[in-house]
Amino acid sequence: MLERVKKRINALIWGIESVNCAECGSRVSPARAIWSGRDAYCSIAHEFRDRDFVGRAAMASEAQDRTSVIRSAPAPVYRQAA
């Protein structure tokens, strides 16, 4: 019952019930997803792995700075199907 309510609230607020992680493809609630532009991720590690173009791991201070930026950024708004 509670799961059904969560899905309906997500659909009402976000326009969708769940999103897929851009890195691994797992289903994530839009409210719990880490948003980077239009891409959603299930964890910060997956967001870094997908965005790490140089091939090196992010430094701890960079990770903390990036996390605060991601958390403060507004999530994208999706149009609902008619």
N, CA, C and O atoms as CSV, one atom per row, in Angstrom:
chain,resi,resn,atom,element,x,y,z
A,1,MET,N,N,0.826,-1.187,0.000
A,1,MET,CA,C,0.000,0.000,0.000
A,1,MET,C,C,0.874,1.257,0.000
A,1,MET,O,O,0.651,2.173,-0.791
A,2,LEU,N,N,1.869,1.296,0.890
A,2,LEU,CA,C,2.745,2.457,0.974
A,2,LEU,C,C,3.540,2.639,-0.321
A,2,LEU,O,O,3.761,3.765,-0.767
A,3,GLU,N,N,3.963,1.539,-0.913
A,3,GLU,CA,C,4.717,1.605,-2.164
A,3,GLU,C,C,3.870,2.212,-3.282
A,3,GLU,O,O,4.370,2.989,-4.095
A,4,ARG,N,N,2.606,1.859,-3.318
A,4,ARG,CA,C,1.687,2.411,-4.314
A,4,ARG,C,C,1.510,3.919,-4.121
A,4,ARG,O,O,1.459,4.679,-5.088
A,5,VAL,N,N,1.419,4.334,-2.870
A,5,VAL,CA,C,1.281,5.761,-2.561
A,5,VAL,C,C,2.535,6.517,-2.995
A,5,VAL,O,O,2.431,7.600,-3.571
A,6,LYS,N,N,3.721,5.959,-2.725
A,6,LYS,CA,C,4.971,6.592,-3.136
A,6,LYS,C,C,5.028,6.764,-4.650
A,6,LYS,O,O,5.443,7.812,-5.145
A,7,LYS,N,N,4.610,5.733,-5.384
A,7,LYS,CA,C,4.628,5.811,-6.843
A,7,LYS,C,C,3.682,6.887,-7.350
A,7,LYS,O,O,4.013,7.617,-8.284
A,8,ARG,N,N,2.516,6.988,-6.745
A,8,ARG,CA,C,1.551,8.010,-7.178
A,8,ARG,C,C,2.043,9.419,-6.859
A,8,ARG,O,O,1.840,10.343,-7.646
A,9,ILE,N,N,2.683,9.580,-5.715
A,9,ILE,CA,C,3.223,10.895,-5.360
A,9,ILE,C,C,4.359,11.269,-6.307
A,9,ILE,O,O,4.440,12.414,-6.752
A,10,ASN,N,N,5.243,10.312,-6.620
A,10,ASN,CA,C,6.312,10.579,-7.584
A,10,ASN,C,C,5.731,10.974,-8.936
A,10,ASN,O,O,6.217,11.905,-9.578
A,11,ALA,N,N,4.694,10.269,-9.366
A,11,ALA,CA,C,4.064,10.588,-10.648
A,11,ALA,C,C,3.427,11.971,-10.609
A,11,ALA,O,O,3.456,12.697,-11.602
A,12,LEU,N,N,2.862,12.334,-9.485
A,12,LEU,CA,C,2.217,13.638,-9.353
A,12,LEU,C,C,3.249,14.770,-9.345
A,12,LEU,O,O,3.075,15.772,-10.039
A,13,ILE,N,N,4.314,14.614,-8.566
A,13,ILE,CA,C,5.316,15.672,-8.419
A,13,ILE,C,C,6.282,15.713,-9.600
A,13,ILE,O,O,6.513,16.778,-10.174
A,14,TRP,N,N,6.846,14.566,-9.967
A,14,TRP,CA,C,7.897,14.503,-10.975
A,14,TRP,C,C,7.367,14.214,-12.379
A,14,TRP,O,O,8.059,14.466,-13.366
A,15,GLY,N,N,6.155,13.691,-12.475
A,15,GLY,CA,C,5.615,13.334,-13.780
A,15,GLY,C,C,5.955,11.915,-14.198
A,15,GLY,O,O,5.472,11.444,-15.228
A,16,ILE,N,N,6.784,11.222,-13.413
A,16,ILE,CA,C,7.167,9.838,-13.685
A,16,ILE,C,C,7.284,9.093,-12.362
A,16,ILE,O,O,7.534,9.698,-11.319
A,17,GLU,N,N,7.101,7.767,-12.413
A,17,GLU,CA,C,7.182,6.969,-11.183
A,17,GLU,C,C,8.613,6.634,-10.802
A,17,GLU,O,O,8.950,6.606,-9.619
A,18,SER,N,N,9.463,6.379,-11.796
A,18,SER,CA,C,10.857,6.048,-11.518
A,18,SER,C,C,11.716,6.415,-12.723
A,18,SER,O,O,11.216,6.593,-13.833
A,19,VAL,N,N,13.017,6.524,-12.478
A,19,VAL,CA,C,13.981,6.801,-13.540
A,19,VAL,C,C,15.029,5.701,-13.529
A,19,VAL,O,O,15.192,5.007,-12.525
A,20,ASN,N,N,15.737,5.540,-14.633
A,20,ASN,CA,C,16.800,4.551,-14.723
A,20,ASN,C,C,18.149,5.240,-14.565
A,20,ASN,O,O,18.380,6.320,-15.110
A,21,CYS,N,N,19.028,4.601,-13.814
A,21,CYS,CA,C,20.383,5.114,-13.633
A,21,CYS,C,C,21.092,5.105,-14.991
A,21,CYS,O,O,21.046,4.104,-15.706
A,22,ALA,N,N,21.744,6.212,-15.348
A,22,ALA,CA,C,22.433,6.310,-16.632
A,22,ALA,C,C,23.648,5.389,-16.690
A,22,ALA,O,O,24.091,5.043,-17.785
A,23,GLU,N,N,24.194,4.987,-15.562
A,23,GLU,CA,C,25.387,4.140,-15.527
A,23,GLU,C,C,25.041,2.655,-15.506
A,23,GLU,O,O,25.555,1.894,-16.325
A,24,CYS,N,N,24.176,2.229,-14.581
A,24,CYS,CA,C,23.912,0.791,-14.423
A,24,CYS,C,C,22.516,0.376,-14.874
A,24,CYS,O,O,22.265,-0.815,-15.063
A,25,GLY,N,N,21.603,1.327,-15.051
A,25,GLY,CA,C,20.265,1.001,-15.536
A,25,GLY,C,C,19.269,0.599,-14.468
A,25,GLY,O,O,18.137,0.243,-14.796
A,26,SER,N,N,19.651,0.642,-13.194
A,26,SER,CA,C,18.710,0.254,-12.142
A,26,SER,C,C,17.653,1.339,-11.960
A,26,SER,O,O,17.900,2.514,-12.227
A,27,ARG,N,N,16.476,0.928,-11.503
A,27,ARG,CA,C,15.365,1.862,-11.313
A,27,ARG,C,C,15.525,2.588,-9.981
A,27,ARG,O,O,15.822,1.975,-8.956
A,28,VAL,N,N,15.323,3.913,-10.015
A,28,VAL,CA,C,15.492,4.763,-8.842
A,28,VAL,C,C,14.310,5.720,-8.768
A,28,VAL,O,O,13.804,6.181,-9.791
A,29,SER,N,N,13.880,6.009,-7.558
A,29,SER,CA,C,12.852,7.021,-7.355
A,29,SER,C,C,13.412,8.378,-7.783
A,29,SER,O,O,14.562,8.681,-7.464
A,30,PRO,N,N,12.647,9.198,-8.487
A,30,PRO,CA,C,13.168,10.501,-8.917
A,30,PRO,C,C,13.586,11.394,-7.747
A,30,PRO,O,O,14.488,12.218,-7.894
A,31,ALA,N,N,12.946,11.240,-6.601
A,31,ALA,CA,C,13.302,12.044,-5.439
A,31,ALA,C,C,14.646,11.621,-4.850
A,31,ALA,O,O,15.339,12.451,-4.262
A,32,ARG,N,N,15.028,10.365,-4.990
A,32,ARG,CA,C,16.291,9.861,-4.434
A,32,ARG,C,C,17.426,9.843,-5.453
A,32,ARG,O,O,18.572,9.585,-5.088
A,33,ALA,N,N,17.134,10.108,-6.703
A,33,ALA,CA,C,18.152,10.063,-7.752
A,33,ALA,C,C,19.106,11.244,-7.624
A,33,ALA,O,O,18.725,12.314,-7.149
A,34,ILE,N,N,20.347,11.041,-8.051
A,34,ILE,CA,C,21.341,12.104,-8.136
A,34,ILE,C,C,21.240,12.639,-9.562
A,34,ILE,O,O,21.501,11.906,-10.516
A,35,TRP,N,N,20.867,13.902,-9.715
A,35,TRP,CA,C,20.657,14.473,-11.041
A,35,TRP,C,C,21.896,15.230,-11.497
A,35,TRP,O,O,22.473,16.011,-10.739
A,36,SER,N,N,22.298,14.996,-12.730
A,36,SER,CA,C,23.386,15.733,-13.362
A,36,SER,C,C,22.903,16.100,-14.759
A,36,SER,O,O,22.962,15.289,-15.684
A,37,GLY,N,N,22.429,17.321,-14.897
A,37,GLY,CA,C,21.805,17.710,-16.161
A,37,GLY,C,C,20.504,16.953,-16.321
A,37,GLY,O,O,19.649,16.992,-15.437
A,38,ARG,N,N,20.345,16.265,-17.438
A,38,ARG,CA,C,19.137,15.475,-17.669
A,38,ARG,C,C,19.326,14.018,-17.264
A,38,ARG,O,O,18.378,13.235,-17.327
A,39,ASP,N,N,20.538,13.640,-16.849
A,39,ASP,CA,C,20.831,12.256,-16.469
A,39,ASP,C,C,20.578,12.044,-14.986
A,39,ASP,O,O,20.865,12.912,-14.163
A,40,ALA,N,N,20.037,10.878,-14.657
A,40,ALA,CA,C,19.802,10.497,-13.262
A,40,ALA,C,C,20.724,9.331,-12.920
A,40,ALA,O,O,20.970,8.456,-13.751
A,41,TYR,N,N,21.228,9.330,-11.691
A,41,TYR,CA,C,22.120,8.270,-11.227
A,41,TYR,C,C,21.623,7.749,-9.892
A,41,TYR,O,O,20.992,8.479,-9.128
A,42,CYS,N,N,21.912,6.468,-9.608
A,42,CYS,CA,C,21.479,5.881,-8.345
A,42,CYS,C,C,22.446,6.214,-7.210
A,42,CYS,O,O,22.074,6.113,-6.041
A,43,SER,N,N,23.673,6.606,-7.531
A,43,SER,CA,C,24.642,6.959,-6.492
A,43,SER,C,C,25.630,7.986,-7.036
A,43,SER,O,O,25.757,8.166,-8.247
A,44,ILE,N,N,26.318,8.647,-6.128
A,44,ILE,CA,C,27.322,9.628,-6.534
A,44,ILE,C,C,28.486,8.930,-7.227
A,44,ILE,O,O,29.083,9.483,-8.150
A,45,ALA,N,N,28.809,7.717,-6.784
A,45,ALA,CA,C,29.899,6.969,-7.410
A,45,ALA,C,C,29.607,6.710,-8.884
A,45,ALA,O,O,30.506,6.817,-9.719
A,46,HIS,N,N,28.364,6.372,-9.213
A,46,HIS,CA,C,28.010,6.138,-10.613
A,46,HIS,C,C,28.058,7.435,-11.411
A,46,HIS,O,O,28.455,7.428,-12.576
A,47,GLU,N,N,27.663,8.537,-10.804
A,47,GLU,CA,C,27.725,9.825,-11.497
A,47,GLU,C,C,29.171,10.187,-11.802
A,47,GLU,O,O,29.469,10.650,-12.903
A,48,PHE,N,N,30.079,9.983,-10.842
A,48,PHE,CA,C,31.494,10.266,-11.076
A,48,PHE,C,C,32.087,9.336,-12.120
A,48,PHE,O,O,32.860,9.773,-12.973
A,49,ARG,N,N,31.735,8.061,-12.062
A,49,ARG,CA,C,32.278,7.098,-13.014
A,49,ARG,C,C,31.856,7.453,-14.437
A,49,ARG,O,O,32.645,7.324,-15.373
A,50,ASP,N,N,30.619,7.899,-14.600
A,50,ASP,CA,C,30.121,8.243,-15.925
A,50,ASP,C,C,30.709,9.560,-16.414
A,50,ASP,O,O,30.907,9.727,-17.618
A,51,ARG,N,N,30.994,10.495,-15.520
A,51,ARG,CA,C,31.486,11.822,-15.897
A,51,ARG,C,C,33.005,11.942,-15.864
A,51,ARG,O,O,33.540,12.992,-16.222
A,52,ASP,N,N,33.710,10.904,-15.448
A,52,ASP,CA,C,35.166,10.960,-15.331
A,52,ASP,C,C,35.790,10.732,-16.707
A,52,ASP,O,O,36.077,9.593,-17.075
A,53,PHE,N,N,36.002,11.807,-17.470
A,53,PHE,CA,C,36.506,11.693,-18.832
A,53,PHE,C,C,38.011,11.475,-18.879
A,53,PHE,O,O,38.524,10.970,-19.878
A,54,VAL,N,N,38.732,11.842,-17.822
A,54,VAL,CA,C,40.181,11.743,-17.806
A,54,VAL,C,C,40.638,10.324,-17.484
A,54,VAL,O,O,41.754,9.947,-17.839
A,55,GLY,N,N,39.804,9.536,-16.822
A,55,GLY,CA,C,40.176,8.177,-16.474
A,55,GLY,C,C,40.807,8.065,-15.102
A,55,GLY,O,O,41.454,7.062,-14.800
A,56,ARG,N,N,40.633,9.066,-14.274
A,56,ARG,CA,C,41.189,9.008,-12.924
A,56,ARG,C,C,40.057,9.170,-11.921
A,56,ARG,O,O,39.001,9.712,-12.250
A,57,ALA,N,N,40.273,8.711,-10.723
A,57,ALA,CA,C,39.261,8.849,-9.671
A,57,ALA,C,C,39.248,10.290,-9.166
A,57,ALA,O,O,40.286,10.952,-9.130
A,58,ALA,N,N,38.091,10.760,-8.786
A,58,ALA,CA,C,37.969,12.128,-8.275
A,58,ALA,C,C,38.608,12.225,-6.892
A,58,ALA,O,O,38.538,11.286,-6.098
A,59,MET,N,N,39.222,13.353,-6.618
A,59,MET,CA,C,39.806,13.582,-5.308
A,59,MET,C,C,38.684,13.769,-4.291
A,59,MET,O,O,37.567,14.126,-4.665
A,60,ALA,N,N,38.967,13.533,-3.015
A,60,ALA,CA,C,37.943,13.629,-1.972
A,60,ALA,C,C,37.356,15.037,-1.896
A,60,ALA,O,O,36.143,15.190,-1.756
A,61,SER,N,N,38.198,16.064,-1.987
A,61,SER,CA,C,37.683,17.435,-1.916
A,61,SER,C,C,36.820,17.754,-3.128
A,61,SER,O,O,35.807,18.441,-3.000
A,62,GLU,N,N,37.211,17.263,-4.309
A,62,GLU,CA,C,36.397,17.459,-5.508
A,62,GLU,C,C,35.059,16.757,-5.361
A,62,GLU,O,O,34.023,17.286,-5.765
A,63,ALA,N,N,35.084,15.569,-4.785
A,63,ALA,CA,C,33.844,14.811,-4.598
A,63,ALA,C,C,32.908,15.547,-3.650
A,63,ALA,O,O,31.704,15.609,-3.896
A,64,GLN,N,N,33.440,16.099,-2.583
A,64,GLN,CA,C,32.604,16.827,-1.633
A,64,GLN,C,C,32.040,18.098,-2.260
A,64,GLN,O,O,30.869,18.418,-2.059
A,65,ASP,N,N,32.863,18.823,-3.016
A,65,ASP,CA,C,32.385,20.038,-3.685
A,65,ASP,C,C,31.304,19.701,-4.700
A,65,ASP,O,O,30.288,20.391,-4.778
A,66,ARG,N,N,31.516,18.649,-5.472
A,66,ARG,CA,C,30.557,18.241,-6.505
A,66,ARG,C,C,29.251,17.780,-5.866
A,66,ARG,O,O,28.173,18.044,-6.398
A,67,THR,N,N,29.341,17.093,-4.727
A,67,THR,CA,C,28.150,16.617,-4.035
A,67,THR,C,C,27.289,17.785,-3.584
A,67,THR,O,O,26.068,17.742,-3.735
A,68,SER,N,N,27.897,18.822,-3.038
A,68,SER,CA,C,27.114,19.968,-2.580
A,68,SER,C,C,26.451,20.678,-3.753
A,68,SER,O,O,25.337,21.182,-3.614
A,69,VAL,N,N,27.117,20.727,-4.908
A,69,VAL,CA,C,26.527,21.352,-6.091
A,69,VAL,C,C,25.356,20.526,-6.589
A,69,VAL,O,O,24.315,21.079,-6.945
A,70,ILE,N,N,25.510,19.203,-6.619
A,70,ILE,CA,C,24.445,18.324,-7.105
A,70,ILE,C,C,23.232,18.412,-6.192
A,70,ILE,O,O,22.104,18.498,-6.678
A,71,ARG,N,N,23.438,18.392,-4.892
A,71,ARG,CA,C,22.324,18.419,-3.944
A,71,ARG,C,C,21.557,19.742,-4.003
A,71,ARG,O,O,20.346,19.764,-3.782
A,72,SER,N,N,22.251,20.840,-4.298
A,72,SER,CA,C,21.582,22.133,-4.305
A,72,SER,C,C,20.939,22.458,-5.648
A,72,SER,O,O,20.121,23.375,-5.727
A,73,ALA,N,N,21.289,21.726,-6.706
A,73,ALA,CA,C,20.730,22.003,-8.029
A,73,ALA,C,C,19.299,21.484,-8.118
A,73,ALA,O,O,18.998,20.405,-7.608
A,74,PRO,N,N,18.424,22.237,-8.757
A,74,PRO,CA,C,17.040,21.766,-8.909
A,74,PRO,C,C,16.965,20.628,-9.920
A,74,PRO,O,O,17.729,20.590,-10.884
A,75,ALA,N,N,16.058,19.725,-9.695
A,75,ALA,CA,C,15.866,18.600,-10.603
A,75,ALA,C,C,15.082,19.062,-11.828
A,75,ALA,O,O,14.298,20.007,-11.737
A,76,PRO,N,N,15.283,18.411,-12.970
A,76,PRO,CA,C,14.559,18.808,-14.176
A,76,PRO,C,C,13.068,18.508,-14.066
A,76,PRO,O,O,12.651,17.616,-13.327
A,77,VAL,N,N,12.285,19.260,-14.806
A,77,VAL,CA,C,10.837,19.072,-14.817
A,77,VAL,C,C,10.464,18.357,-16.103
A,77,VAL,O,O,10.880,18.765,-17.187
A,78,TYR,N,N,9.689,17.302,-15.991
A,78,TYR,CA,C,9.254,16.539,-17.148
A,78,TYR,C,C,7.794,16.824,-17.443
A,78,TYR,O,O,6.985,16.981,-16.528
A,79,ARG,N,N,7.464,16.890,-18.705
A,79,ARG,CA,C,6.075,17.074,-19.095
A,79,ARG,C,C,5.325,15.771,-18.928
A,79,ARG,O,O,5.871,14.695,-19.171
A,80,GLN,N,N,4.077,15.868,-18.514
A,80,GLN,CA,C,3.256,14.676,-18.364
A,80,GLN,C,C,2.611,14.349,-19.697
A,80,GLN,O,O,2.258,15.239,-20.470
A,81,ALA,N,N,2.463,13.056,-19.952
A,81,ALA,CA,C,1.804,12.623,-21.183
A,81,ALA,C,C,0.333,13.006,-21.130
A,81,ALA,O,O,-0.300,12.931,-20.077
A,82,ALA,N,N,-0.194,13.409,-22.250
A,82,ALA,CA,C,-1.603,13.832,-22.293
A,82,ALA,C,C,-2.536,12.647,-22.297
A,82,ALA,O,O,-3.754,12.820,-22.331
